[in-house]
């Protein structure tokens, strides 16, 4: 049956072989493997041939063999050319020859496209059912071309590698030569493979030399970062070139020059900044230059010495400025100058040329600290005279912080004076807050009173000694307010803290008792009496009664509360029992023995237990307390009454001691 061969369509997927697939409107219907259809269509507007896909016309023609044109909006230019073939095999072979001719026209830069074309041709040949002599000949030709592809790729990569080497682009040359080596798979390529391997071994050295050349160029242009980067890359490349020490030595020499020249430029910038009266910028440049010189050996020792001298000069200038600022009490600027001087002297060895400057700097720092402390003290005293106690306390706190915690003899008196001043300020502020709290409490504003008392207590929190009585009074007052706010647990906590202060003891004890009674009543209402609140309240009342022995009302209240305390549960005594009538196994189970084990302990276990027990002095016997501990240890959980009953049975002679025979008899649960 006739077939069609479609070529040159703008819609490339439409190209290929179309086989006869049936009849349509009295003509043959042709279809491709990709779903494209060529059919005869006749309607009122059109009569001719259509090449389409999915019911949409892409190309149309009046006759089957053309001329064809693209349908606007659907088809892509150019329009295809159609050729008839006797059968599908003839059409396929014609298409294969066309693609092979196209592949032959491609150069070595398009070998991947040629390989795709040859692969597609070979795949189409494999799908042909009729393997004619012509088809077999084409297959042999295609396989030969595909077999030659690795060598062609290797030749191309070698050629590109040689071009890159001539252009001294050694990275590209290494890449192309490595690609060439990957394509050389056949034995007949051994000579070329050996040659390429030799060229590849030379690439790291050439790369290192190329990078080194770039580094020297950047060095001459003072492009330090680019030079450093090129040297790092050259060092890595030289490491791959085993045995080539010349490149490594050249890299080291270039890096040494980079270090010295960069340090010299930084020193020059520092000198220019110093000439412009920009000491901070000069110090940064000098420090950077010294850091650069410290990276190498002795080559920059002279330059480093000059830089140290320049830094000492800057330090002296900063300290001169600091002296003037100290006289003017410009503390912030003074601190900046001192920090700059310290930065200039950083790294100076003890006992070196900069030692005198370091001593002078230390003296200036101490003078600055003393001046700032005096300033803070003065500001604090002025604030105290104005009644601004919080500001005064803040000033004295800063002064005390500057003194530090070191126990220096010359600062002890000043430190004590500052602490006394802070303590006085705290007492004054707390007294004012307490006064405001008393006023709020008297007017019924207990929440404001709570806030005032809490503020006063927090003011006194960091102080001891003289503030303790006032702290105790404030805790008592806050506890009273908290009790009125039904915050009974918080009130009780304040009472406990107030008792530690040792003031107003009777009042604190009474208030603590009231808080406990309120907690008891509250838990009783909820049917969940917990923590024995009433018992604690009774103990507080008892202590208060001792403080006020003549307070008869307090005594009556104490007796009333004692009657309200719930009685403690009393243990039920075990009735007398004759244990001699109980069988041995049941007796062992009762005293902690577990079913399944033979009753009692064997002789070796009993002897070991006996040796570990503490004996009474002067007798090889154990006491009652030792026996009870042993019973509880070896028998597990056992009630007190049960343990006592076991002792009564063991101590037959009632002398309060047990010898080994008695111990063995009772622990082995013998009936004797």
C-alpha positions in Angstrom: 0.0 0.0 0.0 1.3 3.5 -0.9 2.9 5.7 1.8 3.8 9.4 2.1 7.1 11.1 3.1 6.6 14.5 4.6 9.7 16.8 4.8 10.6 20.4 5.7 7.6 21.3 7.7 7.9 24.3 10.1 6.2 22.1 12.6 9.1 19.6 12.8 7.1 16.9 14.5 4.9 16.7 11.4 7.9 15.4 9.3 8.3 11.7 8.8 6.7 8.7 7.2 2.9 8.5 6.9 1.4 5.0 6.4 -2.0 4.3 4.8 -4.5 4.0 7.6 -7.8 3.6 5.8 -10.3 5.5 3.6 -11.8 9.0 4.1 -14.2 10.6 1.6 -13.2 8.2 -1.1 -9.4 8.8 -0.7 -6.6 7.1 1.3 -6.1 8.4 4.8 -2.5 8.7 5.9 -1.3 8.8 9.5 2.1 9.2 11.2 3.4 7.6 14.4 3.2 11.0 16.1 -0.6 11.3 15.5 -0.5 13.6 12.5 -3.0 12.8 9.7 -3.1 13.6 5.9 -6.6 13.4 4.5 -8.9 14.6 1.7 -11.5 17.1 3.0 -14.5 18.5 1.0 -17.1 21.0 2.3 -18.8 24.2 1.1 -15.8 26.4 1.8 -12.9 24.1 0.9 -12.0 21.0 -1.2 -8.5 19.6 -1.0 -5.9 17.9 1.2 -5.3 18.7 4.8 -2.3 17.8 7.1 -3.6 18.2 10.7 -3.4 17.1 14.3 -6.2 16.5 16.7 -8.9 17.8 14.3 -7.1 21.1 13.6 -5.7 21.8 10.1 -2.1 22.8 10.1 -1.3 22.8 6.4 -3.6 22.6 3.3 -3.1 21.9 -0.5 -5.4 21.5 -3.5 -3.5 18.3 -4.5 -1.8 15.7 -2.4 1.7 16.5 -3.7 1.2 20.2 -3.3 1.8 23.0 -3.3 1.1 23.1 0.4 0.6 26.2 2.6 0.4 26.9 6.3 -3.0 27.6 7.9 -2.7 31.1 9.6 -2.7 30.7 13.4 -2.1 27.0 13.3 0.6 25.9 10.9 4.2 27.1 11.1 6.2 28.2 8.1 7.7 26.8 6.0 5.1 24.5 4.5 6.1 20.8 4.0 6.9 18.9 0.8 5.1 15.6 0.3 6.5 12.6 -1.7 4.7 9.4 -2.4 6.4 6.0 -1.9 5.4 2.6 -3.0 5.2 1.3 0.5 6.1 2.1 4.1 9.6 0.5 3.8 10.5 2.6 0.8 9.2 5.8 2.5 11.2 4.9 5.7 14.4 4.3 3.8 14.0 7.5 1.9 13.6 9.4 5.2 16.6 7.7 6.7 18.8 8.7 3.7 17.6 12.3 4.0 18.5 12.4 7.7 21.9 10.7 7.0 22.6 13.3 4.4 21.7 16.0 6.9 24.0 14.5 9.5 26.9 14.3 7.0 26.7 18.0 6.4 27.2 18.8 10.1 30.7 19.7 11.3 32.6 18.4 14.4 31.0 21.1 16.6 27.6 19.5 16.0 28.5 15.9 16.6 25.8 15.5 19.3 23.1 16.5 16.7 24.6 14.1 14.2 24.6 11.3 16.8 20.9 11.9 17.5 20.1 11.8 13.8 22.0 8.5 13.3 20.4 7.0 16.4 16.9 7.9 15.1 17.7 6.4 11.7 19.0 3.2 13.3 15.9 3.0 15.5 13.6 3.4 12.4 15.6 0.6 10.6 15.2 -1.7 13.6 11.4 -1.2 13.4 11.2 -2.2 9.7 9.7 -5.7 9.2 11.1 -6.1 5.7 14.9 -6.1 6.2 16.0 -5.7 2.6 19.6 -5.6 1.3 19.3 -1.9 1.1 18.2 -1.6 4.7 21.0 -3.8 5.9 23.5 -1.8 4.0 22.2 1.4 5.6 22.4 -0.2 9.0 26.0 -1.2 8.6 26.8 2.4 7.4 25.0 3.9 10.4 26.8 1.7 12.9 30.1 2.5 11.4 29.4 6.2 11.7 28.4 5.8 15.4 31.5 3.7 16.1 33.7 6.5 14.8 32.1 9.2 17.0 34.3 8.7 20.1 37.4 9.2 18.0 36.0 12.2 16.2 35.0 13.7 19.6 38.5 13.0 20.9 40.1 14.6 17.9 37.9 17.7 18.3 38.7 18.0 22.1 42.4 17.6 21.3 42.3 20.3 18.7 40.5 22.7 21.1 43.0 21.8 23.8 45.9 22.7 21.6 44.2 26.0 20.6 43.7 26.8 24.3 47.3 25.9 25.1 48.6 28.2 22.4 46.4 31.0 23.8 47.8 30.1 27.3 44.3 29.4 28.6 45.5 26.4 30.6 42.3 25.8 32.5 40.4 25.4 29.2 43.3 23.3 27.8 43.1 21.0 30.8 39.3 20.7 30.5 39.5 19.9 26.7 42.4 17.4 27.2 40.5 15.7 30.0 37.5 15.4 27.7 39.7 14.0 24.9 41.1 11.4 27.3 37.6 10.3 28.2 36.7 9.6 24.6 39.8 7.5 23.9 38.5 4.0 24.5 40.0 1.9 21.7 43.3 0.1 21.8 44.4 1.8 18.6 44.2 5.1 20.4 47.0 4.2 22.9 49.6 6.4 21.3 47.3 9.4 21.4 46.2 8.6 25.0 49.9 8.5 26.1 50.5 11.9 24.5 47.4 13.5 26.0 48.3 12.1 29.5 51.8 13.8 29.2 50.1 17.1 28.2 47.7 16.8 31.2 50.6 16.4 33.6 52.1 19.6 32.4 48.8 21.6 32.8 49.0 22.2 36.6 52.5 23.6 36.3 51.4 25.8 33.4 48.3 26.9 35.3 50.4 27.8 38.3 52.8 29.8 36.2 50.0 31.6 34.5 48.4 32.5 37.8 51.8 33.6 39.2 52.2 35.9 36.2 48.7 37.4 37.0 49.8 37.8 40.6 52.9 39.7 39.7 50.9 42.0 37.4 48.4 42.7 40.2 51.3 43.3 42.6 52.7 46.0 40.3 49.3 47.6 40.1 48.9 47.5 43.9 45.8 45.4 43.5 46.4 43.5 46.7 43.2 41.5 46.9 43.5 40.2 43.4 47.1 39.4 43.9 46.3 37.4 47.1 43.6 35.5 45.3 45.9 34.6 42.3 48.6 33.5 44.7 46.2 31.2 46.6 45.1 29.6 43.3 48.7 29.3 42.1 49.6 27.6 45.4 46.8 25.1 44.9 47.8 24.4 41.3 51.5 24.0 42.3 50.5 21.5 44.9 49.1 19.3 42.1 52.4 19.6 40.2 54.3 17.2 42.3 58.1 17.7 42.3 58.1 21.2 40.9 59.6 23.2 43.7 60.5 26.2 41.5 56.9 27.3 41.2 56.3 27.0 45.0 59.4 29.1 45.7 58.2 31.7 43.3 54.8 31.8 44.9 56.4 32.3 48.3 58.7 35.1 47.0 55.7 36.9 45.4 53.7 36.6 48.6 56.6 38.1 50.6 56.7 41.0 48.3 53.0 41.4 48.6 53.2 41.5 52.3 56.0 44.1 52.4 54.5 46.4 49.7 51.0 46.3 51.3 52.5 47.1 54.7 54.5 50.0 53.2 51.3 51.4 51.6 49.4 51.1 54.9 52.3 52.9 56.7 52.3 55.6 54.2 48.5 56.1 54.6 49.0 56.2 58.4 51.7 58.9 58.0 49.3 60.9 55.8 46.5 60.6 58.3 48.8 61.7 61.1 49.9 64.7 59.1 46.2 65.6 58.6 45.7 65.4 62.4 43.6 62.2 62.1 45.1 60.1 64.8 42.4 57.4 64.9 42.8 56.8 61.1 46.6 56.8 61.5 46.4 54.2 64.3 44.1 51.9 62.2 46.6 52.1 59.3 49.6 51.4 61.5 47.9 48.5 63.3 46.9 47.0 59.9 50.5 47.4 58.6 51.9 45.7 61.7 49.4 42.8 61.3 50.5 42.4 57.7 54.2 42.3 58.7 53.5 39.8 61.4 52.3 37.3 58.8 55.9 36.8 57.5 59.4 36.3 58.8 62.3 38.7 59.6 62.2 40.6 56.2 59.9 43.3 57.7 61.6 43.6 61.1 62.9 47.1 60.4 59.6 48.4 59.1 57.8 46.9 62.1 60.2 48.7 64.4 59.4 52.0 62.7 55.7 51.3 63.0 56.0 50.6 66.7 57.8 53.9 67.1 55.0 55.7 65.2 52.4 54.0 67.4 54.2 55.1 70.5 54.2 58.7 69.2 50.4 58.4 68.6 49.9 57.0 72.1 51.8 60.0 73.6 49.7 62.4 71.6 46.5 60.7 72.8 47.6 60.9 76.4 48.5 64.6 76.0 44.9 65.2 74.8 43.6 63.1 77.7 45.4 65.3 80.2 43.6 68.4 78.9 40.3 66.6 78.8 40.8 65.4 82.4 41.2 69.0 83.6 38.0 70.0 81.7 36.1 67.0 83.1 35.2 65.9 79.5 34.7 62.3 80.5 33.4 60.8 77.3 36.1 62.3 75.1 38.6 61.4 77.7 37.6 57.8 77.6 37.9 57.8 73.8 41.4 59.2 74.0 42.5 56.7 76.6 41.1 53.8 74.5 42.9 55.1 71.5 46.2 55.3 73.5 45.6 51.7 74.8 45.1 50.5 71.2 48.4 52.1 70.1 50.3 50.4 73.0 48.6 47.0 72.4 51.1 44.3 71.9 54.0 46.2 73.7 56.2 43.8 75.6 56.7 44.2 79.3 59.9 46.1 80.0 60.2 47.3 76.4 60.3 50.8 74.9 56.6 51.3 75.6 56.7 50.4 79.3 56.9 54.0 80.5 54.0 55.0 78.3 51.9 52.1 79.7 52.7 53.2 83.2 51.6 56.7 82.3 48.5 55.4 80.7 47.6 53.4 83.9 48.1 56.5 86.0 45.8 58.5 83.6 43.2 55.8 83.8 43.2 55.9 87.6 43.0 59.7 87.6 40.1 59.6 85.2 38.3 57.0 87.4 38.9 59.1 90.5 37.6 62.2 88.7 34.5 60.4 87.5 33.8 59.0 90.9 34.1 62.5 92.5 31.8 63.8 89.8 29.2 61.2 90.5 29.5 61.8 94.2 29.0 65.5 93.8 26.0 65.0 91.5 24.5 62.6 94.0 25.0 65.1 96.9 23.4 67.9 94.8 20.5 65.7 94.0 20.1 64.8 97.7 20.0 68.4 98.6 17.2 68.9 96.1 15.3 66.0 97.6 15.7 63.9 94.4 16.8 60.7 96.2 16.4 58.3 93.4 18.7 60.3 91.2 21.1 60.6 94.1 21.1 56.9 94.7 21.7 56.3 91.0 24.8 58.6 91.1 26.2 57.0 94.2 25.6 53.5 92.7 27.6 54.4 89.6 30.4 55.8 91.7 30.4 52.6 93.8 30.4 50.5 90.6 33.5 52.3 89.3 35.3 51.6 92.5 35.0 47.9 91.8 35.0 45.1 94.2 38.7 44.8 94.7 39.6 45.2 98.4 42.0 48.1 98.0 42.9 49.8 101.2 42.8 53.3 99.8 39.2 52.7 98.6 37.8 51.1 101.6 36.8 54.3 103.4 35.3 55.8 100.2 33.4 52.6 99.5 32.0 52.6 103.0 31.0 56.2 102.8 29.2 55.6 99.4 27.3 52.6 100.9 26.2 54.7 103.9 24.9 57.4 101.5 23.0 54.8 99.4 21.6 53.3 102.6 20.4 56.7 103.8 18.9 57.4 100.4 17.1 54.0 100.4 15.8 54.7 104.0 14.5 58.1 102.9 12.8 56.8 99.7 11.3 53.8 101.6 10.0 56.1 104.4 8.3 58.3 101.8 6.7 55.3 100.1 5.6 54.0 103.5 4.0 57.3 104.3 2.1 57.2 101.0 1.1 53.6 101.8 -0.2 54.6 105.3 -2.2 57.4 103.8 -3.8 55.1 101.2 -4.5 52.4 103.8 -6.2 54.9 106.1 -8.4 56.1 103.2 -9.4 52.5 102.3 -7.3 52.3 99.1 -5.6 49.0 100.0 -4.5 48.3 96.5 -2.5 51.6 96.3 -1.2 50.9 99.8 0.0 47.4 98.7 1.8 49.0 95.7 3.5 51.7 97.9 4.7 49.2 100.5 6.0 46.9 97.8 8.0 49.8 96.2 9.5 50.6 99.6 10.5 47.0 100.2 12.1 46.7 96.8 14.1 49.9 97.5 15.5 48.3 100.6 16.1 44.9 99.0 19.8 45.4 98.3 20.7 46.8 101.7 21.3 45.4 105.1 22.1 46.6 108.6 20.4 49.9 109.3 17.5 49.2 107.0 16.4 45.9 108.7 14.0 47.4 111.2 12.2 49.5 108.5 12.1 46.4 106.3 10.4 44.4 109.1 7.9 47.2 109.7 7.1 47.5 105.9 6.6 43.7 105.7 4.2 43.8 108.6 2.2 46.7 107.0 2.0 44.9 103.7 1.0 41.7 105.4 -1.9 43.6 107.0 -3.0 44.9 103.6 -2.7 41.5 102.0 -4.8 40.0 104.8 -7.5 42.5 104.0 -7.2 41.6 100.3 -7.8 37.9 101.2 -4.3 37.1 100.0 -3.7 35.0 103.1 -0.7 32.9 101.9 1.1 36.0 100.7 0.4 37.7 104.0 1.8 34.7 105.9 4.9 34.8 103.7 5.5 38.4 104.6 5.0 37.6 108.3 7.6 34.9 108.2 10.0 37.4 106.5 9.2 40.0 109.1 10.0 37.6 111.9 13.5 37.3 110.6 13.9 41.0 111.0 13.3 40.7 114.7 11.0 43.8 115.1 7.3 44.1 116.2 7.4 40.4 117.0 4.1 40.1 118.8 2.1 42.0 116.2 3.7 39.9 113.4 2.9 36.6 115.3 -0.7 37.6 115.8 -1.1 38.6 112.1 0.5 35.3 111.0 -1.9 33.4 113.3 -4.9 35.3 111.8 -3.6 34.4 108.3 -3.4 30.7 109.2 -6.9 30.8 110.7 -8.3 32.3 107.5 -6.6 29.7 105.4 -8.1 27.0 107.7 -11.6 28.4 107.4 -11.3 28.8 103.7 -10.2 25.1 103.3 -12.9 23.9 105.6 -15.5 25.7 103.5 -14.2 23.8 100.5 -14.1 20.5 102.5 -10.4 20.1 101.7 -8.5 20.8 104.9 -4.8 20.8 104.0 -1.4 21.7 105.4 -2.8 21.8 109.1 -3.3 25.6 108.9 -5.0 25.8 112.3 -2.1 23.9 114.0 0.3 26.5 112.6 -1.9 29.3 113.8 -1.9 27.8 117.3 1.9 27.7 117.3 2.0 31.3 116.3 -0.4 32.2 119.1 1.6 30.2 121.6 4.7 32.2 120.7 2.8 35.5 120.8 1.4 34.5 124.3 5.0 34.1 125.5 5.8 37.6 124.2 2.7 39.0 126.0 2.3 36.9 129.2 -0.2 39.3 130.7 -2.6 39.4 127.7 -5.6 37.5 129.1 -7.6 38.0 125.9 -4.8 36.4 123.9 -4.8 33.4 126.4 -8.6 32.9 126.0 -8.2 33.0 122.2 -5.4 30.4 122.3 -7.5 28.1 124.4 -10.4 28.5 122.0 -8.3 27.7 119.0 -6.7 24.7 120.7 -10.2 23.2 121.2 -10.9 23.7 117.4 -7.7 21.8 116.3 -8.8 18.4 115.0 -7.5 15.5 117.1 -4.6 13.5 115.6 -5.4 10.0 114.5 -4.3 7.4 117.1 -2.9 4.0 116.0 -4.9 1.0 117.0 -2.9 -1.2 119.4 -2.5 -4.8 118.3 -4.3 -7.2 120.6 -2.3 -9.9 122.4 -1.7 -13.0 120.2 -0.1 -16.3 120.8 2.3 -16.7 117.8 3.4 -20.1 118.9 0.2 -21.6 117.6 0.7 -20.2 114.1 2.3 -22.7 111.6 5.8 -21.8 110.4 4.9 -21.1 106.7 1.9 -18.9 107.6 4.1 -17.0 110.1 6.8 -16.4 107.5 4.2 -15.1 105.0 2.7 -12.7 107.6 6.1 -11.1 108.4 7.0 -10.4 104.8 7.8 -13.8 103.3 6.7 -14.3 99.6 4.8 -17.4 98.6 6.9 -19.8 96.5 10.1 -19.4 98.6 11.1 -21.8 101.3 10.2 -20.4 104.8 12.9 -18.3 106.5 16.6 -18.0 105.6 19.2 -20.7 105.4 22.1 -20.9 107.8 24.7 -19.2 105.5 22.3 -16.3 104.8 21.6 -15.9 108.5 25.3 -16.0 109.4 26.1 -13.3 106.8 23.2 -11.1 108.1 24.3 -11.5 111.7 27.9 -10.5 110.9 26.8 -7.3 109.2 24.6 -6.2 112.2 26.0 -3.8 114.8 26.7 -5.6 118.2 26.3 -4.0 121.6 29.6 -3.3 123.4 30.7 -6.1 125.7 28.3 -8.7 124.3 27.8 -10.6 121.1 24.2 -9.5 120.9 22.0 -7.0 119.1 19.6 -4.5 120.6 15.9 -4.0 119.9 16.5 -1.1 117.5 19.1 -3.1 115.5 16.7 -6.1 115.3 13.8 -3.9 114.1 15.9 -2.3 111.4 17.0 -5.7 110.2 13.4 -7.0 110.1 12.2 -4.0 108.1 15.2 -4.3 105.7 14.9 -8.1 105.0 11.1 -8.4 105.3 10.0 -5.4 103.2 7.1 -3.2 104.2 5.9 -4.3 107.7 3.7 -2.5 110.2 5.2 -1.2 113.4 2.8 -3.4 115.5 3.9 -6.5 113.6 7.6 -5.7 114.1 7.1 -5.2 117.8 5.1 -8.4 118.1 8.0 -10.3 116.4 10.5 -8.7 118.9 8.4 -9.8 121.9 8.4 -13.4 120.6 12.2 -13.3 119.9 13.2 -11.7 123.2 12.0 -14.7 125.3 14.1 -13.8 128.4 13.1 -10.1 128.2 16.7 -8.8 128.7 16.5 -6.4 125.7 19.2 -8.3 123.7 19.2 -11.1 121.2 22.0 -13.6 120.7 22.6 -15.4 117.5 20.5 -18.4 118.5 17.5 -16.2 119.2 18.1 -14.3 116.0 18.4 -17.5 113.9 15.3 -19.0 115.5 13.1 -16.0 114.7 14.4 -15.2 111.3 14.2 -18.8 110.1 10.6 -18.9 111.6 11.2 -22.0 113.6 8.3 -23.2 115.7 10.5 -24.0 118.7 
